[in-house]
């Protein structure tokens, strides 16, 4: 959550129960936003996106096992498409984590000069808070912990819901935590089974401290420890999170077929992972997420080493948060798909910003080089849904590439900008005849209406790296904004070895109108990036080529054009 000074129109009427003094009429707001969404050809189809207004950090993610419904909240300004006060929690729900239903505003600030800043939601199954009675199902005893921001300071507030998270009562003894600081925010709370305590991580942002507090009842909190001055510091820490991540063991360090969770003395293998958000000051500019692997004893987190690791190596991934109460012990998360360097200027219409696709987080051993094998955070997309339909699909296997020809794959018929592809290739680097050759595998994904606009992706042998070029556009913002940056890259180690001993690489791509998410080698790394083409120039033609002979073989190329609904 970046603090800026700005002023906006005052919203009208009231929301929820035991509400404060501001916010807008939900029903009229939803009618207006739904009308706007239907008229906007640029709005993503399968990513959580506001119909109107501004979105940033995901908040309060949880799964309701009473209704089998996923809920997501987010930082929301309904009055404009840029960040500004008053700031609210928007709310959406989903049955499949792909298609989302908008429910308007869930939480509001105390007044129009303040903000209901980032936080989290837990399910108080055992009513440790004493806020519920037997009329509320245990799986719907929902408590939100969030930061109430004002000019005077940042304090932690509680609210609770009696109807499954659609409306909230504000705890009458707020704040539940106040240390007299103006930079103290973004509580992420979870239940620690071993100590039978609630645990809260908070950012003491400009002191570079993640503070850890514990509680028996969600309303009285006791300080335990600091996790301080780790990783890239940037300007400030924000949006921390501490999660118990399962370790998946595989037959080879970079072979990613899951063998399931192994056990040791009856306990699944896992490590604790601390997530931090940095803004500004990311290595690639602006904002990003980093993580640390270690151990947690209920009071203190200890990192296993001093290494700084990026959750996602793209330009547009920030404030990642995990879901509470995800089924089957999975750790699922989503992030804000933008960058504070330019988020307020991107060329969308009545709305700004989306969330990433939901990701399944695991730890696996990975070899970043031939001499090292280490635990690495894998993130794999949750992108299969009964709400998604395949309109066109093309599959090509065993294609040798040479410099005098290219392969064209067209799924442009009726394109609406929603695509999924998988590319697996083999590299024979010994066939590169001279060090002066740019031995690259190039994948152009072209606009259907104007093929001079395209994304270019590829792999360069000499750099052992995959790249994305998002600069081939007629949209002025792409070239005029000095922070947007047209090119990103990621070094890659092989996914596995072919029978002939040559290295194999793999990338999965999800494209939803103005957002591309790349997952390398089954999720050992990812890259999330916005892109902007002319209005309704949806991507639909894939061209694979190379400038060298006998170096690249496409083992599998699978591309699908998708649609939402019937």
C-alpha positions as CSV (number, residue, x, y, z in Angstrom):
1,X,0.0,0.0,0.0
2,X,1.7,3.2,-1.2
3,X,0.9,6.4,0.8
4,X,0.1,9.4,-1.4
5,X,-1.7,12.7,-0.8
6,X,-4.8,13.2,-3.0
7,X,-8.4,14.1,-2.8
8,X,-11.5,12.7,-4.5
9,X,-15.2,13.0,-4.6
10,X,-17.1,11.9,-1.6
11,X,-19.1,8.7,-2.0
12,X,-22.7,8.6,-0.8
13,X,-24.9,6.5,1.4
14,X,-24.1,3.5,3.6
15,X,-23.1,-0.2,3.3
16,X,-23.1,-3.3,5.5
17,X,-24.1,-3.3,9.1
18,X,-22.8,-1.1,11.9
19,X,-21.2,1.0,9.2
20,X,-19.2,4.1,9.4
21,X,-20.2,7.4,7.7
22,X,-19.3,6.9,4.1
23,X,-19.5,4.7,1.1
24,X,-21.8,4.2,-1.8
25,X,-25.1,2.5,-2.6
26,X,-24.1,-1.0,-3.5
27,X,-27.0,-1.9,-5.7
28,X,-26.8,1.2,-7.9
29,X,-23.0,1.0,-7.9
30,X,-23.2,-2.7,-9.1
31,X,-25.7,-1.8,-11.8
32,X,-23.4,1.0,-13.1
33,X,-20.2,-1.1,-12.9
34,X,-21.8,-4.1,-14.7
35,X,-23.0,-1.9,-17.5
36,X,-19.5,-0.5,-17.8
37,X,-17.9,-3.9,-17.8
38,X,-20.0,-5.2,-20.6
39,X,-19.1,-2.2,-22.8
40,X,-15.3,-2.5,-22.2
41,X,-13.5,-4.7,-24.8
42,X,-10.2,-4.4,-22.9
43,X,-11.2,-5.8,-19.5
44,X,-9.7,-9.2,-18.7
45,X,-12.0,-12.2,-18.9
46,X,-10.6,-14.7,-16.5
47,X,-8.8,-12.5,-13.9
48,X,-10.3,-10.7,-11.0
49,X,-10.8,-7.1,-12.2
50,X,-13.0,-4.2,-10.9
51,X,-15.7,-3.1,-13.3
52,X,-15.0,0.5,-12.5
53,X,-12.5,2.2,-10.3
54,X,-9.1,1.4,-8.9
55,X,-7.8,-1.9,-7.5
56,X,-4.6,-2.7,-5.8
57,X,-3.5,-5.2,-3.1
58,X,-5.5,-8.4,-2.6
59,X,-6.9,-8.7,0.9
60,X,-8.8,-11.2,3.0
61,X,-8.6,-14.2,0.7
62,X,-10.4,-17.2,2.1
63,X,-12.3,-20.4,1.2
64,X,-15.8,-20.9,2.7
65,X,-16.2,-24.7,3.0
66,X,-19.8,-24.3,4.0
67,X,-20.7,-23.0,0.5
68,X,-17.6,-24.2,-1.4
69,X,-17.1,-20.6,-2.4
70,X,-13.8,-18.6,-2.7
71,X,-13.8,-15.0,-1.6
72,X,-11.3,-12.3,-2.5
73,X,-11.2,-8.7,-1.2
74,X,-9.0,-5.9,-2.5
75,X,-8.0,-2.3,-2.0
76,X,-10.6,-0.4,-3.9
77,X,-11.3,3.3,-4.9
78,X,-14.7,3.4,-6.5
79,X,-14.5,7.1,-7.1
80,X,-11.7,7.2,-9.6
81,X,-9.4,4.9,-11.6
82,X,-6.3,6.0,-9.6
83,X,-5.3,5.4,-6.0
84,X,-6.9,7.9,-3.6
85,X,-8.7,8.3,-0.2
86,X,-11.2,7.2,1.0
87,X,-10.1,3.7,0.3
88,X,-12.3,0.6,0.7
89,X,-12.3,-3.2,0.5
90,X,-13.9,-4.4,-2.7
91,X,-15.3,-7.9,-2.7
92,X,-15.7,-10.7,-5.2
93,X,-16.5,-14.4,-5.0
94,X,-15.8,-17.4,-7.3
95,X,-16.7,-21.1,-7.5
96,X,-13.6,-21.9,-9.6
97,X,-10.9,-19.2,-9.0
98,X,-11.2,-18.1,-12.6
99,X,-14.5,-16.4,-13.1
100,X,-15.5,-13.9,-10.5
101,X,-18.7,-12.2,-9.3
102,X,-18.6,-8.6,-8.0
103,X,-20.2,-7.8,-4.7
104,X,-19.3,-4.2,-4.4
105,X,-17.8,-2.8,-1.1
106,X,-17.3,-4.9,2.0
107,X,-15.3,-2.7,4.3
108,X,-15.1,1.1,4.5
109,X,-12.9,3.5,6.4
110,X,-14.0,5.6,9.4
111,X,-14.3,8.8,7.3
112,X,-13.5,10.2,3.8
113,X,-10.0,11.3,4.8
114,X,-9.0,7.8,5.8
115,X,-8.6,4.3,4.3
116,X,-9.4,0.7,5.1
117,X,-5.9,-0.4,4.1
118,X,-4.7,-4.0,3.5
119,X,-5.3,-6.9,5.8
120,X,-6.5,-10.5,5.9
121,X,-9.4,-12.7,6.9
122,X,-9.4,-15.8,9.1
123,X,-12.2,-18.2,10.0
124,X,-12.6,-18.4,13.8
125,X,-13.9,-22.0,13.8
126,X,-13.7,-22.3,17.6
127,X,-15.0,-18.8,18.4
128,X,-11.9,-17.8,20.2
129,X,-12.9,-14.2,19.7
130,X,-16.3,-14.6,21.4
131,X,-17.9,-12.6,18.6
132,X,-20.2,-15.3,17.4
133,X,-23.0,-17.5,18.7
134,X,-24.4,-20.9,17.7
135,X,-26.5,-19.4,14.9
136,X,-23.4,-18.8,12.9
137,X,-21.9,-21.9,11.3
138,X,-18.3,-22.6,12.4
139,X,-17.0,-22.3,8.8
140,X,-18.5,-18.9,8.4
141,X,-17.2,-17.2,11.6
142,X,-15.3,-14.7,9.6
143,X,-13.0,-12.1,11.1
144,X,-11.1,-9.4,9.2
145,X,-8.0,-7.8,10.6
146,X,-6.9,-4.7,8.6
147,X,-5.1,-1.4,8.9
148,X,-7.2,1.8,9.5
149,X,-5.1,4.5,7.9
150,X,-5.4,8.2,8.7
151,X,-3.2,11.2,8.8
152,X,-2.7,10.7,12.6
153,X,-1.4,7.1,12.2
154,X,-2.0,3.5,11.2
155,X,-3.8,1.2,13.6
156,X,-5.1,-2.3,13.3
157,X,-8.8,-2.9,13.3
158,X,-11.1,-5.9,13.5
159,X,-14.4,-6.5,11.8
160,X,-16.5,-9.7,11.7
161,X,-19.2,-11.1,9.4
162,X,-22.3,-13.1,10.2
163,X,-23.4,-13.7,6.6
164,X,-20.4,-15.4,5.0
165,X,-18.3,-12.3,4.3
166,X,-20.8,-10.1,2.4
167,X,-21.4,-7.5,5.2
168,X,-19.3,-6.8,8.3
169,X,-19.8,-5.5,11.9
170,X,-17.0,-3.3,13.1
171,X,-15.5,-4.5,16.5
172,X,-16.7,-2.0,19.0
173,X,-13.3,-1.8,20.9
174,X,-11.1,-1.0,17.9
175,X,-8.2,-0.6,17.5
176,X,-7.0,-4.1,18.5
177,X,-3.4,-3.0,18.0
178,X,-1.8,0.5,18.1
179,X,1.9,1.4,18.6
180,X,1.6,5.1,17.7
181,X,3.1,4.8,14.2
182,X,2.3,6.3,10.9
183,X,3.9,3.4,9.0
184,X,2.5,0.2,10.6
185,X,0.3,-1.8,8.3
186,X,-0.9,-4.9,6.3
187,X,-1.7,-7.5,9.0
188,X,-1.6,-11.1,7.7
189,X,-3.1,-13.5,10.3
190,X,-3.1,-17.3,10.6
191,X,-3.7,-20.0,13.2
192,X,-0.6,-21.8,14.5
193,X,-1.7,-25.2,15.6
194,X,1.5,-26.1,17.6
195,X,1.1,-23.2,20.0
196,X,-2.7,-22.8,19.7
197,X,-2.3,-19.1,19.0
198,X,-3.2,-16.7,16.3
199,X,-0.1,-15.2,14.6
200,X,0.0,-11.8,12.9
201,X,2.8,-10.5,10.7
202,X,2.8,-6.7,10.2
203,X,5.1,-4.3,8.4
204,X,6.8,-1.6,10.4
205,X,7.4,-0.3,6.9
206,X,10.1,2.3,7.0
207,X,12.1,0.7,9.8
208,X,12.5,-2.4,7.5
209,X,10.9,-4.7,10.2
210,X,8.3,-7.4,9.9
211,X,6.8,-7.7,13.4
212,X,5.3,-10.9,14.7
213,X,2.5,-10.8,17.2
214,X,0.4,-13.6,18.8
215,X,-3.1,-13.7,20.3
216,X,-5.5,-16.2,21.9
217,X,-8.6,-14.3,20.8
218,X,-7.9,-12.1,17.7
219,X,-8.5,-8.9,19.7
220,X,-5.6,-8.8,22.2
221,X,-2.1,-9.0,20.7
222,X,1.3,-9.6,22.2
223,X,4.6,-8.6,20.4
224,X,7.0,-11.5,20.0
225,X,9.8,-10.7,17.5
226,X,11.1,-8.8,14.5
227,X,12.3,-10.1,11.2
228,X,14.4,-7.1,10.1
229,X,16.7,-5.9,7.3
230,X,16.6,-8.9,5.1
231,X,16.7,-8.9,1.3
232,X,16.3,-6.0,-1.0
233,X,15.2,-3.1,1.3
234,X,14.1,-0.5,-1.2
235,X,12.1,2.4,0.2
236,X,9.9,0.3,2.5
237,X,8.6,-3.1,3.4
238,X,4.9,-3.8,2.8
239,X,2.3,-6.7,2.8
240,X,4.2,-9.4,4.6
241,X,3.0,-13.0,5.0
242,X,4.2,-16.1,6.7
243,X,3.1,-19.5,5.3
244,X,3.8,-23.2,5.9
245,X,4.7,-24.5,2.4
246,X,4.8,-28.2,1.6
247,X,7.9,-29.7,0.1
248,X,7.3,-31.9,-3.0
249,X,10.0,-34.4,-3.7
250,X,10.7,-35.4,-7.3
251,X,13.0,-38.0,-9.0
252,X,15.3,-35.3,-10.3
253,X,16.2,-31.8,-9.1
254,X,14.7,-30.2,-12.2
255,X,12.2,-32.9,-13.1
256,X,8.8,-31.6,-12.0
257,X,6.4,-34.5,-11.9
258,X,5.0,-34.4,-8.5
259,X,5.7,-37.4,-6.3
260,X,3.3,-36.1,-3.6
261,X,4.1,-35.1,-0.1
262,X,6.6,-37.4,1.7
263,X,6.4,-38.0,5.4
264,X,8.9,-38.1,8.2
265,X,7.7,-39.7,11.4
266,X,4.2,-39.1,10.3
267,X,4.6,-35.4,9.5
268,X,4.5,-34.0,6.0
269,X,7.7,-32.3,4.9
270,X,7.4,-28.5,4.9
271,X,9.3,-25.3,5.5
272,X,8.1,-21.9,6.6
273,X,8.3,-19.1,4.0
274,X,8.3,-15.3,4.8
275,X,7.0,-13.1,2.0
276,X,7.8,-9.4,1.7
277,X,6.7,-6.7,-0.7
278,X,9.2,-3.9,-1.6
279,X,8.1,-0.6,-3.0
280,X,9.8,1.3,-4.6
281,X,13.3,0.0,-5.1
282,X,12.8,-3.4,-6.8
283,X,15.8,-4.6,-8.8
284,X,13.9,-4.2,-12.1
285,X,12.3,-0.9,-10.9
286,X,9.2,-0.1,-8.9
287,X,7.6,-2.8,-6.8
288,X,8.1,-6.6,-6.4
289,X,7.8,-9.6,-4.0
290,X,10.7,-11.5,-2.4
291,X,10.7,-14.5,-0.1
292,X,12.8,-16.2,2.5
293,X,12.8,-19.9,3.4
294,X,13.3,-20.9,7.1
295,X,11.7,-22.1,10.3
296,X,9.1,-20.7,12.7
297,X,8.6,-21.7,16.3
298,X,5.4,-19.8,16.9
299,X,7.2,-16.6,18.0
300,X,10.2,-16.1,15.7
301,X,11.0,-16.7,12.1
302,X,14.6,-17.6,11.2
303,X,15.7,-17.6,7.6
304,X,17.8,-20.6,6.6
305,X,20.2,-18.4,4.6
306,X,20.9,-14.8,3.6
307,X,19.7,-15.2,0.0
308,X,17.2,-12.9,-1.6
309,X,14.8,-14.7,-3.9
310,X,12.1,-13.2,-6.1
311,X,8.6,-14.7,-6.1
312,X,8.0,-13.6,-9.7
313,X,10.6,-12.1,-12.1
314,X,8.2,-10.0,-14.1
315,X,7.4,-6.3,-13.8
316,X,3.8,-6.7,-12.7
317,X,3.5,-8.8,-9.5
318,X,3.0,-7.3,-6.1
319,X,1.5,-7.7,-2.6
320,X,0.9,-11.4,-3.0
321,X,-1.3,-13.0,-0.3
322,X,-2.3,-16.6,0.5
323,X,-5.8,-17.9,1.0
324,X,-7.0,-18.9,4.4
325,X,-8.7,-22.3,4.8
326,X,-7.7,-23.6,1.3
327,X,-8.8,-27.3,1.0
328,X,-6.5,-30.3,1.0
329,X,-3.6,-28.5,2.7
330,X,-2.8,-26.6,-0.4
331,X,-1.2,-23.1,-0.3
332,X,-2.9,-20.9,-2.9
333,X,-2.1,-17.2,-3.5
334,X,-2.8,-14.3,-5.8
335,X,-1.1,-11.0,-6.3
336,X,-1.8,-7.5,-7.8
337,X,-0.8,-7.6,-11.5
338,X,0.7,-4.1,-11.7
339,X,3.7,-2.0,-10.7
340,X,3.6,1.2,-8.6
341,X,6.0,2.9,-11.0
342,X,3.3,3.3,-13.7
343,X,0.1,1.7,-12.4
344,X,-1.8,5.0,-12.3
345,X,-1.0,5.7,-16.0
346,X,-1.8,2.4,-17.8
347,X,-4.2,3.0,-20.7
348,X,-7.3,1.3,-19.5
349,X,-10.7,3.0,-19.3
350,X,-13.1,3.1,-16.4
351,X,-11.1,0.6,-14.4
352,X,-7.4,0.1,-13.5
353,X,-5.6,-3.1,-12.5
354,X,-6.3,-6.8,-12.2
355,X,-5.2,-9.7,-10.0
356,X,-2.9,-12.4,-11.2
357,X,-4.3,-15.9,-11.8
358,X,-4.4,-17.9,-8.5
359,X,-1.2,-19.9,-8.0
360,X,-0.5,-23.2,-6.1
361,X,2.7,-22.8,-4.0
362,X,5.0,-25.6,-3.2
363,X,8.7,-26.0,-2.4
364,X,10.9,-28.3,-4.5
365,X,14.6,-28.9,-4.9
366,X,15.9,-27.1,-8.0
367,X,19.3,-26.7,-9.6
368,X,20.0,-23.1,-10.6
369,X,23.4,-24.4,-11.8
370,X,25.2,-27.8,-12.1
371,X,26.9,-27.4,-8.7
372,X,23.9,-26.5,-6.5
373,X,20.5,-27.9,-5.6
374,X,18.3,-25.9,-3.3
375,X,14.7,-25.5,-2.2
376,X,12.9,-23.1,-4.5
377,X,9.4,-21.8,-4.4
378,X,7.3,-23.2,-7.3
379,X,4.1,-21.5,-8.3
380,X,1.8,-23.2,-10.8
381,X,-1.4,-21.6,-12.2
382,X,-4.9,-22.7,-11.1
383,X,-6.5,-22.2,-14.4
384,X,-8.8,-25.1,-15.1
385,X,-12.5,-24.3,-14.9
386,X,-15.9,-25.5,-16.1
387,X,-16.4,-21.8,-16.9
388,X,-13.7,-21.9,-19.6
389,X,-14.4,-23.3,-23.0
390,X,-11.8,-24.2,-25.7
391,X,-12.8,-22.5,-29.0
392,X,-9.8,-23.5,-31.0
393,X,-6.8,-25.8,-30.3
394,X,-3.7,-26.6,-32.3
395,X,-1.0,-29.1,-31.3
396,X,2.3,-29.6,-33.0
397,X,5.0,-32.1,-32.0
398,X,8.6,-32.9,-33.2
399,X,9.2,-29.8,-35.3
400,X,12.9,-29.0,-36.3
401,X,13.4,-25.4,-36.9
402,X,15.7,-23.9,-39.5
403,X,16.6,-20.3,-40.5
404,X,14.8,-20.3,-43.8
405,X,11.3,-21.1,-42.6
406,X,8.9,-20.3,-39.8
407,X,5.9,-22.2,-38.4
408,X,2.5,-20.4,-38.2
409,X,-0.3,-21.4,-35.8
410,X,-3.5,-19.5,-36.2
411,X,-6.2,-19.5,-33.5
412,X,-7.6,-16.1,-34.5
413,X,-11.2,-17.1,-35.5
414,X,-13.5,-15.2,-33.2
415,X,-10.6,-14.2,-30.9
416,X,-11.4,-12.3,-27.7
417,X,-7.9,-12.2,-26.2
418,X,-8.0,-15.2,-23.9
419,X,-5.2,-17.8,-24.7
420,X,-3.2,-20.6,-23.1
421,X,-0.1,-22.2,-24.6
422,X,2.6,-24.6,-23.7
423,X,6.0,-24.7,-25.5
424,X,8.6,-27.3,-25.0
425,X,11.8,-27.3,-26.9
426,X,15.2,-29.0,-27.1
427,X,18.5,-27.2,-27.7
428,X,21.6,-28.5,-29.5
429,X,24.1,-25.8,-28.6
430,X,26.9,-27.6,-30.4
431,X,25.3,-26.8,-33.7
432,X,25.8,-23.0,-33.2
433,X,28.6,-22.4,-35.7
434,X,29.9,-19.1,-34.6
435,X,29.9,-17.0,-31.4
436,X,28.6,-14.1,-33.5
437,X,25.3,-15.8,-34.3
438,X,22.3,-14.7,-32.2
439,X,21.1,-18.3,-31.7
440,X,17.5,-17.5,-30.6
441,X,14.2,-19.3,-30.7
442,X,11.5,-16.6,-31.3
443,X,7.8,-16.8,-30.7
444,X,5.7,-13.9,-32.0
445,X,2.1,-13.7,-30.9
446,X,0.4,-11.3,-33.3
447,X,-2.6,-9.1,-33.2
448,X,-5.5,-10.3,-35.3
449,X,-6.6,-6.9,-36.6
450,X,-3.0,-5.5,-37.0
451,X,-0.1,-7.9,-37.0
452,X,2.4,-5.1,-36.7
453,X,1.5,-5.2,-33.0
454,X,2.7,-8.3,-31.2
455,X,4.4,-9.9,-28.3
456,X,7.8,-11.5,-28.9
457,X,9.0,-14.2,-26.6
458,X,12.0,-16.5,-27.0
459,X,15.2,-18.2,-25.8
460,X,18.8,-17.2,-26.5
461,X,21.4,-20.0,-26.3
462,X,24.4,-17.8,-25.5
463,X,22.6,-16.1,-22.6
464,X,20.7,-19.3,-21.5
465,X,17.8,-17.0,-20.9
466,X,14.2,-16.6,-21.9
467,X,13.0,-13.1,-22.9
468,X,9.7,-11.1,-23.4
469,X,9.5,-8.0,-25.5
470,X,6.2,-6.1,-25.0
471,X,7.2,-3.0,-26.9
472,X,5.8,-3.8,-30.4
473,X,2.7,-1.7,-30.0
474,X,1.1,1.4,-31.4
475,X,-0.2,2.5,-28.0
476,X,1.6,5.7,-27.0
477,X,1.9,4.8,-23.3
478,X,4.1,1.8,-24.1
479,X,6.8,4.1,-25.6
480,X,6.2,7.3,-23.7
481,X,6.2,6.1,-20.1
482,X,9.9,5.9,-19.0
483,X,9.2,3.3,-16.3
484,X,7.2,0.7,-18.3
485,X,10.2,-1.0,-19.8
486,X,9.6,-3.1,-22.9
487,X,11.9,-6.1,-22.2
488,X,12.3,-8.6,-19.4
489,X,14.3,-11.8,-19.2
490,X,14.9,-14.8,-17.0
491,X,17.8,-17.2,-17.0
492,X,16.8,-20.8,-17.3
493,X,18.3,-24.2,-16.4
494,X,17.0,-27.2,-18.3
495,X,13.7,-28.7,-17.3
496,X,15.0,-32.3,-18.0
497,X,17.2,-34.1,-20.5
498,X,16.1,-35.9,-23.7
499,X,17.1,-39.4,-24.5
500,X,20.0,-38.0,-26.6
501,X,21.2,-36.0,-23.6
502,X,20.2,-32.6,-25.0
503,X,18.5,-30.2,-22.6
504,X,14.8,-29.6,-22.7
505,X,13.0,-26.4,-21.6
506,X,9.4,-25.7,-21.0
507,X,7.1,-22.6,-20.7
508,X,3.4,-22.3,-20.1
509,X,1.7,-19.0,-21.0
510,X,-1.6,-17.5,-20.0
511,X,-2.8,-14.4,-21.9
512,X,-5.9,-12.5,-20.9
513,X,-6.2,-9.4,-23.1
514,X,-3.6,-7.1,-21.6
515,X,-1.9,-9.5,-19.2
516,X,0.6,-12.4,-19.9
517,X,1.8,-14.8,-17.2
518,X,4.7,-17.2,-18.0
519,X,5.5,-20.2,-15.9
520,X,8.9,-21.8,-16.6
521,X,9.8,-25.4,-16.1
522,X,6.6,-26.4,-14.4
523,X,6.7,-23.3,-12.2
524,X,10.2,-23.1,-10.9
525,X,10.0,-19.4,-11.8
526,X,7.4,-17.1,-13.3
527,X,7.1,-13.8,-15.0
528,X,4.0,-11.6,-14.9
529,X,3.7,-8.6,-17.3
530,X,1.1,-6.2,-18.6
531,X,1.1,-5.3,-22.3
532,X,-1.1,-3.0,-24.3
533,X,-2.1,-3.2,-28.0
534,X,-4.6,-1.1,-29.9
535,X,-8.3,-1.5,-28.9
536,X,-9.7,-4.9,-29.8
537,X,-6.5,-6.0,-31.5
538,X,-6.6,-9.3,-29.7
539,X,-3.7,-11.8,-30.0
540,X,-4.4,-14.9,-32.1
541,X,-1.6,-15.8,-34.4
542,X,1.6,-17.6,-33.3
543,X,4.8,-17.6,-35.4
544,X,7.8,-19.7,-34.3
545,X,11.1,-19.1,-36.0
546,X,14.9,-19.0,-35.5
547,X,17.9,-17.5,-37.2
548,X,20.1,-20.6,-37.0
549,X,20.0,-24.2,-38.3
550,X,19.8,-27.5,-36.4
551,X,19.8,-25.9,-33.0
552,X,16.2,-25.9,-31.9
553,X,13.6,-28.7,-32.0
554,X,10.0,-28.0,-30.9
555,X,9.0,-31.1,-28.9
556,X,5.5,-29.9,-28.1
557,X,3.6,-26.8,-28.9
558,X,0.0,-26.6,-27.7
559,X,-2.1,-23.4,-28.1
560,X,-5.7,-22.9,-27.2
561,X,-8.1,-20.0,-27.7
562,X,-10.5,-19.9,-24.8
563,X,-13.8,-18.3,-24.0
564,X,-15.7,-17.7,-20.8
565,X,-19.2,-19.1,-20.3
566,X,-21.3,-20.5,-23.1
